Amino acid sequence: MRYVYLIFAFVVIAAISVLGFRGTTTTKRPLEIFDDMDHMPRYEPQGKSAFFADGRSDRLPVPGTVARGTFEPDAYKATGKKGETFGNGFPIEVNEAAMERGEERYDIYCAVCHGAAGDGNGRTAAFGMTAIANLTAAPYTDMSDGEIYHYIGNGSRSGRMYGYKEKLSVEDRWNVVLYVRALQRAANGSAKDLTPAEKEGLGL
């Protein structure tokens, strides 16, 4: 019987030595019999990989990949193109709500560079950024609606402006195009644009 007590005491001491008392803190890694895949080989973000031919661990999406919930069946609405060329016309309902939404999105993402009036005199001009497009003058006034939509989403050809497709939905990009057209009309309007009744009301 004495040996039973000795064996029991040995097991208890051994267990305490290995596992410690409840609530005891330690700087040592815990003993893991089964690690439950807690420690897996991985790559650091933008790290190198000898597995892929280009040496990058980050992989580009498969060409043609569309994020879930973002598929737009209307090709013109999604791309601004009718066939191989940019088209004109708005694939959204043109109303006051769309104009107000376009103004709101423009003020958030565009006005800082292009200015509240679209003339390129935004806040960044005060910091030496002078090569900002004046959206109320040519060639932007001559662009089709679809082309302006394309540049909003994908950025400028020169690379000075990045695309905003990750920040602006398809609907919002068209809303911004609508508001840009309003800015262009306001900057380049004349008495010829008024109806006879409007001219009479203004005494023209």
Secondary structure as UniProt FT lines:
FT   HELIX           2..19
FT   TURN            22..23
FT   TURN            36..37
FT   TURN            45..46
FT   TURN            53..54
FT   TURN            63..64
FT   TURN            68..69
FT   HELIX           75..79
FT   STRAND          81..82
FT   TURN            83..84
FT   STRAND          85..86
FT   HELIX           96..109
FT   HELIX           111..114
FT   TURN            116..117
FT   HELIX           123..127
FT   TURN            135..136
FT   TURN            138..142
FT   HELIX           145..154
FT   TURN            157..158
FT   TURN            165..167
FT   HELIX           170..188
FT   HELIX           191..193
FT   HELIX           196..201
FT   TURN            202..203
//
